Amino acid sequence: MTSDELRNLIEDATADFALGENDPALEKLARATAAAPDSFEAWHALAEVNFSLRRLDAALAAGEKAHALQPADLFINTTLSRIWMERGDKAKAEHFGAQAKIQSWKDQLKNPAAAKDGF
């Protein structure tokens, strides 16, 4: 699968989910993660869709795979914080929330003008 095909598949799955077509969205994301197991975007999308569907075990499994690929990513740390909070583990939720905040600060330090302007 080419990178364009992968991106299109993830975008199609996201659109399906937005339209309430959960099963097709999950099927497309399963295909994406099978075809490109090193795709952070596919795993993160799968984590978010499963989280939204309250499938917390599946959300956590996908989130952990995305995190393994990009542990410093602001958004996956936020996703994992939300998942752990819903699972009732406040300590783990706070850990990932803190990691997200640290990454946010790092991003602000790298680009202070954008942070100041809210971009």
TIGU-700217 format. One record per atom (N, C-alpha, C): residue in three letters; atom name; y, z, x. Coordinates in Angstrom, 3 decimals, always signed. Atoms other than C-alpha are relative to their C-alpha. Layout:
<sites>
  residuo  atomo        yy        zz        xx
      Ala     CA         Y         Z         X
...
</sites>
This chain:
<sites>
  residuo  atomo        yy        zz        xx
      Met      N    -1.171    +0.000    +0.848
      Met     CA    +0.000    +0.000    +0.000
      Met      C    +1.236    +0.000    +0.895
      Thr      N    -1.229    +0.071    -0.792
      Thr     CA    +3.370    -0.976    +1.416
      Thr      C    +0.932    +1.150    -0.396
      Ser      N    -0.955    -1.068    +0.321
      Ser     CA    +6.253    +1.490    +1.523
      Ser      C    +0.776    -0.329    -1.278
      Asp      N    -0.679    +0.399    +1.237
      Asp     CA    +8.005    -0.509    -1.209
      Asp      C    -0.888    +0.229    -1.222
      Glu      N    +0.932    -0.214    +1.110
      Glu     CA    +4.917    -0.414    -3.415
      Glu      C    -0.141    +1.492    -0.301
      Leu      N    +0.105    -1.440    +0.173
      Leu     CA    +4.613    +3.310    -2.843
      Leu      C    +1.247    +0.550    -0.694
      Arg      N    -1.256    -0.455    +0.602
      Arg     CA    +8.275    +3.922    -3.650
      Arg      C    +0.060    -0.397    -1.478
      Asn      N    -0.005    +0.471    +1.390
      Asn     CA    +7.953    +1.810    -6.825
      Asn      C    -0.971    +0.796    -0.866
      Leu      N    +0.994    -0.769    +0.745
      Leu     CA    +4.828    +3.696    -7.897
      Leu      C    +0.535    +1.400    -0.314
      Ile      N    -0.582    -1.333    +0.221
      Ile     CA    +6.579    +7.063    -7.454
      Ile      C    +1.131    -0.083    -1.017
      Glu      N    -1.092    +0.180    +0.966
      Glu     CA    +9.645    +5.782    -9.325
      Glu      C    -0.536    -0.269    -1.402
      Asp      N    +0.619    +0.264    +1.305
      Asp     CA    +7.444    +4.443   -12.135
      Asp      C    -0.570    +1.283    -0.598
      Ala      N    +0.572    -1.272    +0.470
      Ala     CA    +5.664    +7.791   -12.373
      Ala      C    +1.102    +0.933    -0.482
      Thr      N    -1.126    -0.847    +0.394
      Thr     CA    +8.977    +9.611   -12.523
      Thr      C    +0.586    -0.469    -1.329
      Ala      N    -0.500    +0.554    +1.267
      Ala     CA   +10.189    +7.289   -15.274
      Ala      C    -0.961    +0.316    -1.138
      Asp      N    +0.989    -0.342    +1.022
      Asp     CA    +6.939    +7.782   -17.192
      Asp      C    +0.166    +1.449    -0.440
      Phe      N    -0.137    -1.415    +0.321
      Phe     CA    +7.354   +11.532   -16.984
      Phe      C    +1.271    +0.259    -0.815
      Ala      N    -1.275    -0.175    +0.726
      Ala     CA   +10.983   +11.330   -18.118
      Ala      C    -0.115    -0.469    -1.446
      Leu      N    +0.211    +0.525    +1.351
      Leu     CA    +9.785    +9.375   -21.157
      Leu      C    -1.073    +0.771    -0.766
      Gly      N    +1.020    -0.799    +0.664
      Gly     CA    +7.167   +12.003   -21.977
      Gly      C    -1.401    -0.533    +0.138
      Glu      N    +1.324    +0.585    -0.221
      Glu     CA    +4.255    +9.902   -20.756
      Glu      C    -0.640    +0.705    +1.198
      Asn      N    +0.471    -0.872    -1.068
      Asn     CA    +2.658   +12.691   -18.751
      Asn      C    -1.265    -0.504    +0.695
      Asp      N    +1.257    +0.443    -0.611
      Asp     CA    -0.848   +11.330   -18.224
      Asp      C    +0.195    -1.215    +0.903
      Pro      N    -0.243    +1.123    -0.916
      Pro     CA    +0.314    +7.949   -16.851
      Pro      C    +0.781    +0.431    +1.250
      Ala      N    -0.762    -0.473    -1.156
      Ala     CA    +2.794    +9.777   -14.604
      Ala      C    -0.922    +0.682    +1.002
      Leu      N    +0.924    -0.705    -0.890
      Leu     CA    +0.097   +12.047   -13.199
      Leu      C    -0.988    -0.950    +0.656
      Glu      N    +0.943    +0.979    -0.554
      Glu     CA    -2.292    +9.114   -12.744
      Glu      C    +0.661    -0.797    +1.124
      Lys      N    -0.708    +0.769    -1.030
      Lys     CA    +0.320    +7.143   -10.793
      Lys      C    +0.257    +0.852    +1.245
      Leu      N    -0.234    -0.868    -1.161
      Leu     CA    +1.158   +10.112    -8.599
      Leu      C    -1.307    +0.314    +0.728
      Ala      N    +1.303    -0.181    -0.653
      Ala     CA    -2.541   +10.699    -7.955
      Ala      C    -0.339    -1.223    +0.846
      Arg      N    +0.220    +1.228    -0.785
      Arg     CA    -2.819    +7.062    -6.850
      Arg      C    +0.888    -0.010    +1.235
      Ala      N    -0.944    +0.005    -1.121
      Ala     CA    +0.259    +7.460    -4.661
      Ala      C    -0.454    +0.956    +1.100
      Thr      N    +0.422    -0.965    -1.024
      Thr     CA    -1.037   +10.577    -2.912
      Thr      C    -1.326    -0.403    +0.642
      Ala      N    +1.261    +0.477    -0.578
      Ala     CA    -4.489    +9.025    -2.454
      Ala      C    +0.253    -1.145    +0.974
      Ala      N    -0.289    +1.166    -0.853
      Ala     CA    -3.045    +5.826    -0.999
      Ala      C    +0.832    +0.380    +1.214
      Ala      N    -0.902    -0.397    -1.088
      Ala     CA    -0.470    +7.617    +1.158
      Ala      C    +0.039    +1.527    +0.088
      Pro      N    +0.063    -1.460    -0.045
      Pro     CA    -1.571   +11.193    +1.827
      Pro      C    +1.081    +0.646    +0.880
      Asp      N    -1.083    -0.525    -0.828
      Asp     CA    +1.304   +11.559    +4.299
      Asp      C    +1.373    -0.247    -0.631
      Ser      N    -1.252    +0.254    +0.694
      Ser     CA    +3.957   +10.730    +1.682
      Ser      C    +0.558    +1.296    -0.578
      Phe      N    -0.681    -1.191    +0.491
      Phe     CA    +6.209   +13.741    +1.267
      Phe      C    +0.502    -0.220    -1.424
      Glu      N    -0.600    +0.281    +1.299
      Glu     CA    +7.921   +12.091    -1.708
      Glu      C    -1.040    +0.033    -1.117
      Ala      N    +1.049    +0.011    +1.020
      Ala     CA    +4.643   +11.556    -3.588
      Ala      C    -0.479    +1.413    -0.311
      Trp      N    +0.462    -1.372    +0.214
      Trp     CA    +3.467   +15.133    -3.075
      Trp      C    +1.066    +0.837    -0.689
      His      N    -1.069    -0.780    +0.629
      His     CA    +6.860   +16.563    -3.992
      His      C    +0.144    -0.374    -1.477
      Ala      N    -0.078    +0.428    +1.400
      Ala     CA    +7.022   +14.483    -7.168
      Ala      C    -1.167    +0.574    -0.799
      Leu      N    +1.167    -0.551    +0.676
      Leu     CA    +3.496   +15.589    -8.074
      Leu      C    +0.172    +1.500    -0.241
      Ala      N    -0.256    -1.433    +0.173
      Ala     CA    +4.484   +19.231    -7.524
      Ala      C    +0.982    +0.235    -1.139
      Glu      N    -1.023    -0.179    +1.033
      Glu     CA    +7.557   +18.871    -9.730
      Glu      C    -0.539    -0.329    -1.398
      Val      N    +0.552    +0.371    +1.309
      Val     CA    +5.719   +17.099   -12.563
      Val      C    -0.971    +1.084    -0.469
      Asn      N    +0.943    -1.045    +0.389
      Asn     CA    +2.914   +19.654   -12.549
      Asn      C    +0.715    +1.300    -0.343
      Phe      N    -0.765    -1.208    +0.297
      Phe     CA    +5.431   +22.501   -12.438
      Phe      C    +0.631    -0.112    -1.395
      Ser      N    -0.633    +0.207    +1.311
      Ser     CA    +7.271   +21.056   -15.432
      Ser      C    -1.005    +0.079    -1.140
      Leu      N    +1.068    -0.064    +1.003
      Leu     CA    +3.967   +20.819   -17.292
      Leu      C    -0.684    +1.365    -0.023
      Arg      N    +0.525    -1.369    -0.107
      Arg     CA    +3.257   +24.483   -16.406
      Arg      C    -1.412    +0.019    +0.571
      Arg      N    +1.282    +0.043    -0.713
      Arg     CA    +0.219   +23.467   -14.335
      Arg      C    +0.258    +0.570    +1.386
      Leu      N    -0.496    -0.660    -1.209
      Leu     CA    +1.063   +26.012   -11.689
      Leu      C    -0.944    -0.134    +1.189
      Asp      N    +0.933    +0.146    -1.126
      Asp     CA    -2.127   +25.770    -9.606
      Asp      C    +0.126    -1.388    +0.630
      Ala      N    -0.148    +1.368    -0.512
      Ala     CA    -1.794   +21.998    -9.317
      Ala      C    +1.368    -0.190    +0.651
      Ala      N    -1.340    +0.087    -0.582
      Ala     CA    +1.946   +22.324    -8.666
      Ala      C    +0.026    +0.640    +1.383
      Leu      N    +0.020    -0.686    -1.291
      Leu     CA    +1.327   +24.805    -5.878
      Leu      C    -0.774    -0.804    +1.042
      Ala      N    +0.797    +0.788    -0.954
      Ala     CA    -1.386   +22.669    -4.262
      Ala      C    +0.801    -1.201    +0.506
      Ala      N    -0.796    +1.162    -0.407
      Ala     CA    +0.868   +19.591    -4.254
      Ala      C    +1.219    +0.444    +0.808
      Gly      N    -1.160    -0.505    -0.725
      Gly     CA    +3.879   +21.624    -3.141
      Gly      C    -0.343    +0.416    +1.416
      Glu      N    +0.419    -0.408    -1.349
      Glu     CA    +1.976   +23.073    -0.208
      Glu      C    -0.274    -1.218    +0.885
      Lys      N    +0.232    +1.210    -0.791
      Lys     CA    +0.942   +19.579    +0.897
      Lys      C    +1.328    -0.634    +0.406
      Ala      N    -1.326    +0.528    -0.337
      Ala     CA    +4.555   +18.388    +0.717
      Ala      C    +0.652    +0.867    +1.067
      His      N    -0.605    -0.928    -0.961
      His     CA    +5.695   +21.485    +2.601
      His      C    -0.607    -0.176    +1.388
      Ala      N    +0.651    +0.213    -1.299
      Ala     CA    +3.131   +20.854    +5.343
      Ala      C    +0.568    -1.237    +0.698
      Leu      N    -0.555    +1.236    -0.568
      Leu     CA    +4.681   +17.400    +5.820
      Leu      C    +1.453    +0.169    +0.435
      Gln      N    -1.425    -0.196    -0.319
      Gln     CA    +8.334   +18.553    +5.828
      Gln      C    +0.395    +1.446    -0.311
      Pro      N    -0.231    -1.421    +0.294
      Pro     CA    +8.541   +22.344    +6.075
      Pro      C    +1.467    +0.414    -0.045
      Ala      N    -1.416    -0.374    +0.004
      Ala     CA   +12.309   +22.381    +6.618
      Ala      C    +0.780    -0.644    -1.140
      Asp      N    -0.709    +0.671    +1.086
      Asp     CA   +13.115   +20.356    +3.508
      Asp      C    +0.521    +1.017    -1.008
      Leu      N    -0.665    -0.884    +0.959
      Leu     CA   +15.570   +22.161    +1.245
      Leu      C    -0.694    -0.025    -1.357
      Phe      N    +0.494    +0.145    +1.368
      Phe     CA   +14.063   +20.805    -1.960
      Phe      C    -1.429    +0.499    -0.173
      Ile      N    +1.366    -0.492    +0.169
      Ile     CA   +10.390   +21.569    -1.324
      Ile      C    -0.023    +1.517    +0.101
      Asn      N    -0.073    -1.458    -0.055
      Asn     CA   +11.308   +25.112    -0.350
      Asn      C    +0.491    +0.564    -1.327
      Thr      N    -0.466    -0.422    +1.325
      Thr     CA   +13.220   +25.417    -3.626
      Thr      C    -1.113    -0.133    -1.026
      Thr      N    +1.121    +0.202    +0.926
      Thr     CA   +10.258   +23.986    -5.534
      Thr      C    -1.033    +1.099    +0.161
      Leu      N    +1.005    -1.046    -0.232
      Leu     CA    +7.853   +26.421    -3.904
      Leu      C    +0.521    +1.360    -0.450
      Ser      N    -0.572    -1.262    +0.483
      Ser     CA   +10.217   +29.311    -4.647
      Ser      C    -0.149    +0.110    -1.512
      Arg      N    +0.117    -0.002    +1.459
      Arg     CA   +10.253   +28.357    -8.330
      Arg      C    -1.458    +0.173    -0.442
      Ile      N    +1.421    -0.115    +0.351
      Ile     CA    +6.462   +27.971    -8.434
      Ile      C    -0.473    +1.434    +0.191
      Trp      N    +0.455    -1.366    -0.271
      Trp     CA    +5.858   +31.347    -6.810
      Trp      C    +0.627    +1.001    -0.963
      Met      N    -0.629    -0.890    +0.970
      Met     CA    +8.348   +33.018    -9.149
      Met      C    -0.751    -0.058    -1.327
      Glu      N    +0.745    +0.152    +1.259
      Glu     CA    +6.514   +31.603   -12.160
      Glu      C    -1.396    +0.607    +0.101
      Arg      N    +1.324    -0.589    -0.199
      Arg     CA    +3.224   +32.777   -10.684
      Arg      C    +0.071    +1.516    +0.132
      Gly      N    -0.173    -1.452    -0.040
      Gly     CA    +4.689   +36.271   -10.431
      Gly      C    -0.004    +0.615    +1.383
      Asp      N    -0.037    -0.533    -1.361
      Asp     CA    +4.857   +36.604    -6.644
      Asp      C    +1.435    -0.069    +0.510
      Lys      N    -1.417    -0.035    -0.343
      Lys     CA    +8.453   +37.638    -6.059
      Lys      C    +0.225    -0.097    +1.506
      Ala      N    -0.171    +0.022    -1.458
      Ala     CA    +7.992   +38.150    -2.299
      Ala      C    -0.110    -1.424    +0.538
      Lys      N    +0.139    +1.386    -0.459
      Lys     CA    +6.751   +34.595    -1.739
      Lys      C    +1.134    -0.864    -0.533
      Ala      N    -1.124    +0.751    +0.572
      Ala     CA    +9.410   +33.230    -4.089
      Ala      C    +1.260    +0.241    +0.826
      Glu      N    -1.187    -0.317    -0.802
      Glu     CA   +12.095   +35.023    -2.093
      Glu      C    -0.091    -0.609    +1.391
      His      N    +0.181    +0.616    -1.321
      His     CA   +10.624   +33.763    +1.189
      His      C    +0.425    -1.469    -0.037
      Phe      N    -0.321    +1.422    +0.066
      Phe     CA   +10.838   +30.120    +0.126
      Phe      C    +1.443    -0.227    -0.433
      Gly      N    -1.412    +0.085    +0.363
      Gly     CA   +14.215   +30.693    -1.507
      Gly      C    +0.897    +0.193    +1.206
      Ala      N    -0.767    -0.228    -1.223
      Ala     CA   +15.507   +32.056    +1.785
      Ala      C    -0.083    -1.202    +0.930
      Gln      N    +0.144    +1.194    -0.831
      Gln     CA   +14.106   +29.047    +3.630
      Gln      C    +0.889    -1.130    -0.513
      Ala      N    -0.867    +1.029    +0.591
      Ala     CA   +15.942   +26.752    +1.220
      Ala      C    +1.461    +0.293    +0.331
      Lys      N    -1.387    -0.369    -0.291
      Lys     CA   +19.182   +28.668    +1.748
      Lys      C    +0.331    -0.259    +1.469
      Ile      N    -0.207    +0.251    -1.427
      Ile     CA   +18.810   +28.490    +5.532
      Ile      C    +0.183    -1.491    +0.250
      Gln      N    -0.121    +1.449    -0.179
      Gln     CA   +18.273   +24.733    +5.340
      Gln      C    +1.323    -0.499    -0.550
      Ser      N    -1.295    +0.375    +0.571
      Ser     CA   +21.319   +24.420    +3.098
      Ser      C    +1.123    +0.306    +0.982
      Trp      N    -1.026    -0.366    -0.995
      Trp     CA   +23.410   +26.253    +5.699
      Trp      C    -0.033    -0.947    +1.189
      Lys      N    +0.121    +0.938    -1.122
      Lys     CA   +22.049   +24.025    +8.464
      Lys      C    +0.616    -1.343    -0.354
      Asp      N    -0.569    +1.270    +0.449
      Asp     CA   +22.965   +20.953    +6.444
      Asp      C    +1.522    +0.070    -0.032
      Gln      N    -1.450    -0.179    +0.041
      Gln     CA   +26.474   +22.331    +5.935
      Gln      C    +0.599    -0.005    +1.400
      Leu      N    -0.496    -0.027    -1.374
      Leu     CA   +26.870   +22.958    +9.656
      Leu      C    -0.014    -1.394    +0.629
      Lys      N    +0.081    +1.358    -0.528
      Lys     CA   +25.780   +19.401   +10.429
      Lys      C    +1.091    -0.891    -0.567
      Asn      N    -0.986    +0.848    +0.660
      Asn     CA   +28.272   +17.941    +7.977
      Asn      C    +0.993    +0.869    -0.776
      Pro      N    -0.912    -0.928    +0.673
      Pro     CA   +31.064   +20.437    +7.245
      Pro      C    +0.961    -0.681    -0.975
      Ala      N    -0.920    +0.698    +0.913
      Ala     CA   +33.331   +17.824    +5.620
      Ala      C    -0.660    -0.236    -1.347
      Ala      N    +0.722    +0.226    +1.253
      Ala     CA   +30.707   +16.944    +3.026
      Ala      C    -0.209    +1.309    -0.752
      Ala      N    +0.192    -1.287    +0.632
      Ala     CA   +29.998   +20.619    +2.370
      Ala      C    +1.293    +0.489    -0.657
      Lys      N    -1.312    -0.417    +0.516
      Lys     CA   +33.715   +21.294    +1.893
      Lys      C    +0.353    -0.769    -1.265
      Asp      N    -0.325    +0.848    +1.135
      Asp     CA   +34.071   +18.383    -0.527
      Asp      C    -1.015    +0.097    -1.125
      Gly      N    +1.013    -0.138    +1.032
      Gly     CA   +30.939   +19.350    -2.448
      Gly      C    -0.979    -1.142    -0.055
      Phe      N    +0.932    +1.130    -0.024
      Phe     CA   +28.923   +16.301    -1.434
      Phe      C    -1.200    +0.332    +0.836
</sites>
